[in-house]
Amino acid sequence: MTQLDERPPATPLISGPSGPLAVVPPALEDIDPEETREWLESLDELIDRYGPERARFIVTRLMERAHHRHVHLPLRRTTDYVNTIAPNEEAAFPGDEAMERRIRRIVRWNAAAMVTRANARWPGIGGHLSTYASAASLYEVGFNHFFRGRDKGSGDQVYFQGHATPGIYARAFLEGFFDEARLDHFRTEVQGPGLSSYPHPRLMPDFWEFPTVSMGLGPLNAIYQARFNRYLRDRDIKDTDASRVWCFVGDGEMDEPESLAGLAIAARENLDNLIFVINCNLQRLDGPVRGNGKVIQELEALFFGAGWNVIKVIWGREWDDLLARDRDGVLLEKMNRTVDGEFQKYATETGAYVRERFFGPDPRLQQLVAHLSDDEIRHLRRGGHDYRKLYSAYRKAVEWEHSPTVILAKTVKGWVLGPVFEARNATHQIKKMSELEVKTFRDRLELPIPDSELKDGHVPYFHPGEKSEEVAYLRERRQALGGYIPRRSTKARKVEMPAAAAFADLFGGTGDKGQASTTAAFVRLLRNLLRDKSVGKRVVPVIPDEGRTFGMDALFHEFKIYAWTGQLYEPVDAKMLISYREGKDGQILEEGITEAGSMASFTAAGTSYATHGEPMIPFFTFYSMFGFQRVGDLIWAFGDVRGRGFLLGGTAGRTTLHGEGLQHDDGHSLLVASSVPNCHAYDPAFAYEVAVIVRDGMRRMLIDKQDVFYYLALYNENYPMPAMPAGVEEGIVRGLYPLHAAEGVNQDALRVQLLGSGPMVRAALEAQSLLADHHGVAADVWSATSYQQLRAEALRVERWNRLHPTKTPRVPLVTEQLATSKGPIIAVSDWIKSVPDQIARWAPRRWWTLGTDGFGRSDTREALRRHFEVDSGHVVVAALHALAVEGAVEPAAVAAAIKRYGIDPDAVDPRDA
């Protein structure tokens, strides 16, 4: 038996899954110290004889027995404020630490030089110096020893912290991927190839893989990427066992709800292929993250409670001896009780100040550091700057099984940059360095750059040479790890289009007596695609717990819901023909009530062509406005990441989704969708339009390899679905086609043009009959499937005409199509008026709009459409009013129509109701 350590811990401890757990409140009195000593000796003997696994088992059983005997243990989910890995448990460092330090210093210099040069040339252009300065070691340990490229397999996916991009560019410069000219275009991308401010695949498609800004997007997407890797493996599409997902994030960024939203699913699904590295420099943009608390302890409790393996890297190796000699636990107690605001202050002060304020109040602490000079105290590093400590943490993380891991690494923001930067509240906003600061920085890094090259604000880049030891070492390490990171490739498996029959099934309509909704039509199409031999296994239905609402429950039994464990229970509907089936090979991602998580799965699937070389076709069907309204930032990022797939608003429309009310009835998502440049937004009215649009999208994504995605507004209103007329397919895709010409009126009758979209095409058709039967007006009805596509085409034409003044002007499609018609144009939709008004200025004649501006409310469809003034009666009145304004009919005819259709002319404007 080993000699008992006489030093009492600051808080009595037992071992937990990721380290010791504080379980005994210090306030409890030890009424029998001798018995306590015997218990502790027994535990030490158990560990020494049988090892920590046996000790963990015994202690766990003791805790269970205590629980059964009603001994309540007030567990705190935090450990002492020290490293999780003890010095004697650290892994041996396999690299050349001196060489890697030289490489790290060169990267540090060039990152700072790039930002400084950019802001000297273009003041205010921005960029960040201090984030990468604090995180350099975190990244370099990964680059040299852990991040695996795709040359030798599926590789790792690394989500880089957005504000640290200068360091990633600087490393790529050393690798030879960028030259000095490219670095000098940091944040200047218009004239020639530049470097984007943050990770943006849209702007640098051969380099960045994953956008991580705005903050919070990286953690959520990383979690669902790790899960999707398992999905691909379990469905025998791609072997991803060797892939790990790394997510680098700042401690301040963890306040974003998206940063925390997926923690539980990561643990629940045993994602041991996922590693978070949180750079705990204790500072956010304006000041301390938790000045009055301890953010590392807070995050430890949060992640541990969510089921993660937690590794803390708080202190560098210089602290090891001090902690080993801390026999009475006074240093440990001081570390536990010191708040982050004080630690930040210590990082800005001298060794003498730290000696007095941190070690000074207690004579035992003073004695502990009596042998150290003030300078040595000043250089007691934090763990996130100690290469060996980080290597051990990373090694333990990659070897850990059955749960994800988070590494909490304590650093100093602005580390090595100098006293103006290090741990200062304003450091995030400092964009360049003075000549003196540059020289001080050079000296700290011990780089051979003469003073003559640092005059007049000039900050040169430093490269040791293509044949230098540093470059050779760097390249050797990356070759050993399978290639460079980050790098983005779009080399993917070739996938053919589905069989034509999958789409043609929707072309015939429902017949004379049948009815269907466009949501139901889409589900039918989705089933056909899932069954298709060419693309079936690549279709990924994503549902945020609304499958039954959309009529998708019929798919559960046939295609199964993905569950990494398989189905461990017999569902209550097991004896029914359509039962709730889960399986490890399940195809449907039923995500539960989380649109953000569903969007992250959609992103992982929609970028699989680039991430894994395996094209997948995700269909994310969400409820009402809980798409663009709820997760608009993630959708914008999907455009950035060049994702491909289909978003379906399954119960769209401000009046069509009746009964649900203000927070559900969607009348504006089409307008928001129109703001995303590579999103094609459609509002189909009929089943055949849905089929034609989805077919066009799949052709663009699978065959033409276009980085686009589609949004379709789908509705839950049942009505007869007509067969597809001949020759309309091009018009459906381009956004407008003539649906039904006026009938039963004289050739010389007054004429109007009615444009409808979605279910409001039926209001236009009803108005057409009313205008002919009661008012002698001929109305031609058009189906406007996409005002966004019409506007986009018109803007391109307008731009071409402006820039080619000597050429024959081109004519926008909407102008060309409507020019051959007659009469005023009335557009009606279940969306706010701004949606149809996107193309108003290209209409060849007077344009009038009916829409659903205002807050939604609960009622029947008929009542809602009367309230929002978009029913057939209001369409008729709008048409007659448009003719009256042109002098074609008397105002009295409009007044008569208002009375005929029971319209209250003094009703409150829906916008104000």
Secondary structure, DSSP 8 states (H G I E B T S, - for coil): ---------SS-EEEETTEEEE-S-TTS--S-HHHHHHHHHHHHHHHHHH-HHHHHHHHHHHHHHHHHTT-----BS---SS-SS-GGG-----S-HHHHHHHHHHHHHHHHHHHHHHHHHSTT----SHHHHHHHHHHHHHHHHT---STTSS--EEE--GGGHHHHHHHHHHHTSS-HHHHTTBT--SSSS-B-SS--TTT-TTT------STTHHHHHHHHHHHHHHHHHHTTS---TT--EEEEEETGGGGSHHHHHTHHHHHHTT-TTEEEEEEE-SB-SSSBSSTTS-HHHHHHHHHHHHT-EEEEE-B-GGGHHHHHT-TTSHHHHHHHH--HHHHHHHHHS-HHHHIIIIITTSHHHHHHTTTS-HHHHHT--BGGG-HHHHHHHHHHHHH--SS-EEEEEE--TTTTS-TTTTT-TTGGG-----HHHHHHHHHHHT----GGGG-TT--------TTSHHHHHHHHHHHHTTS-SS-------------HHHHHTTTT--TTT--B-HHHHHHHHHHHHHH-TTTGGGEEEEESS-TTTTT-HHHHHHH-EE-TT---S--TTTTSSS---EETT--BEE--S-HHHHHHHHHHHHTHHHHTS---EEEEEE-TTTTHHHHHHHHHHHHHTT--EEEEETT-BTTTSTTS-TTT-BSSHHHHHTTSTTEEEE---SHHHHHHHHHHHHIIIIIS----EEEEE-----B------TT-HHHHHHT-EEEE---SS-TTSEEEEEEE-TTHHHHHHHHHHHHHHHH-EEEEEEE-S-HHHHHHHHHHHHHHHHH-TTS-----HHHHHHHTS-S-EEEE-SS-TTTGGGGGGG-SS-EEEE---S----S-HHHHHHHTT-SHHHHHHHHHHHHHHTTSS-HHHHHHHHHHTT--TTS--TTT-
